Every structure is written in structure tokens, then in C-alpha cells.
Amino acid sequence: MAEKSWNKNVRFNRNSESAMQAWSLLHSDEVEKEFKSQNEFVICAINDYYERHLRKKRDPYLETREKEDAFVERIVA
């Protein structure tokens, strides 16, 4: 069976700090080592981001609790 796929182009604005950071991450050695391809990395990143978005939408205090838990862990350590 032939592979079916879609193609989506993404532009990285060189005047945008966040876009340049994303570009650097996408082309980093860490991404090359941890993922089988840049495509896999982008797909994982989108899915993870959206899952977190939905969790925060259902629980608006999630981010605050996570920060508090991390702070407590640093104190305990």
C-alpha cells in the first residue's frame, strides 16, 4: 500500500526571537539524537503542546500547581 501523507510548509521569521529559537531547536544535535527525524520531532511537539493546552483549559490552576510542586521539590532537595 502506498504511503499517504500531507505536506505543510512552515515559515520561520528571522526577526522573531521565538521563531529563531524554534529553528535552532529543530536543527539541534539533541533533536537529531533523540528523534528519528525532524518530522517526528515536529509531530511530537505539536501533539504534546496541544495535549497540555487541553489540560490547562480543563484545569486553569495546573500551571500554578506544577510551579509550586517544582519549587517544593527544589526546597526538599
Secondary structure, 3 states (H helix, E strand, C coil): CCCCCCCCCCCCCCCCHHHHHHHHHHCCHHHHHHCCCHHHHHHHHHHHHHHHHHHHHHCCCHHHHHHHHHHHHHHHC
